[in-house]
Amino acid sequence: MKNEVLQFGKKLREVRLKKGKSQDDVAKVLGVHRSYISGLERGKRNPSLLTVHKVAKKLLKKSFF
C-alpha cells in the first residue's frame, strides 16, 4: 500500500508542477490545507477515496486552472 501512496504523491506533484501551480493553489481548489497536499506529495498522508476523486476530477481536467 505504501508504494501506491508514494506513486499517487509523485503524480500529484508532477501534475501540479506541470501546470505551474503551488501547493496552496491546489489546496484551495480541493478544499484542503496546504500541509495536507505536502503530506500527500511526500507519501506521508494516505489520501481518502474522496480526495482521490477530487484530484482526478479537478486536477486532471484539461480546463483546470
C-alpha positions in Angstrom: 0.0 0.0 0.0 2.9 2.4 0.8 4.1 2.2 -2.8 0.7 3.2 -4.2 0.7 6.2 -1.8 4.1 7.3 -3.0 3.1 6.9 -6.6 0.0 9.0 -6.0 2.0 11.7 -4.4 4.6 11.8 -7.1 1.9 12.1 -9.8 0.1 14.8 -7.9 3.4 16.8 -7.6 4.2 16.2 -11.3 0.8 17.4 -12.5 0.9 20.4 -10.1 4.4 21.5 -11.3 3.5 20.9 -15.0 0.6 23.3 -14.5 2.9 25.8 -12.7 0.8 25.9 -9.5 1.8 26.0 -5.9 0.6 23.6 -3.2 -1.5 26.4 -1.9 -3.3 26.8 -5.3 -4.1 23.1 -5.4 -5.2 23.0 -1.7 -7.7 25.8 -2.4 -9.2 24.1 -5.4 -9.5 20.8 -3.5 -10.7 22.5 -0.3 -7.9 21.2 1.9 -5.0 22.7 3.8 -1.6 23.2 2.1 0.1 20.9 4.6 -2.2 18.1 3.5 -1.1 18.5 -0.1 2.6 18.5 1.1 2.0 15.3 3.0 0.3 13.6 0.0 3.2 14.6 -2.3 5.7 13.2 0.2 3.8 10.0 0.7 3.3 10.8 4.4 -0.5 11.0 4.2 -2.9 8.4 2.9 -5.4 10.0 0.5 -9.1 9.3 1.2 -11.2 8.0 -1.6 -12.9 11.4 -1.7 -9.5 13.1 -2.1 -8.5 10.8 -4.9 -11.8 11.5 -6.6 -11.3 15.3 -6.2 -7.8 15.1 -7.6 -9.0 13.1 -10.6 -11.9 15.3 -11.3 -10.3 18.7 -10.8 -6.6 18.4 -11.4 -6.6 16.0 -14.3 -9.1 18.0 -16.3 -7.6 20.0 -19.1 -9.6 23.0 -18.1 -8.2 23.0 -14.6 -6.6 26.5 -13.8 
